[in-house]
Amino acid sequence: MSNEPTINMSTNKGRRTLDDVNGFSTSVGPDSIFKGTISGTGHGIILGHVEGDSDVEGTLVVGEGGIWKGNIFAENVVVAGTVEGNIVAKEKIDIVSTARVNGSLTSPFIAIAEGAVHEGEIHMARVKRYTDKRESS
């Protein structure tokens, strides 16, 4: 078994939320730990461990195997790993089947795949639950 995430967000998008992402200006690698606030413009991908908050003008991805402990604020958020904290997205939150989220979700649109685990409140205009047909086998 490979250490690569089954949903490799950096090379194989496969998610509508990531269609406009043409690269990541911020990344935390699989063996890295970051403590503090991530803020700024551009897209970010987390495959390691983050303890802190975010305020990102762009899309923030917590990839499979990634762990985020703190609050996330971004335009779009895709979670395939673990988040312990609240998530607020201006446009969309996409929770992949491998995700575990413990915290409130706030966004105009929230998609939660079958198999994903979410414990917390949901504040949104519309929630869609779906079977993810784009995951690799």
Secondary structure, 3 states (H helix, E strand, C coil): CCCCCCCCCCCCCCCHHHCCCCCCCEEECCCCEEECCEEEECCEEECCEEECCEEEEEEEEECCCCEEECCEEEEEEEECCEEECCEEEEEEEEECCCCEEECCEEEEEEEEECCCEEECCEEEEEEEEECCCCCCC
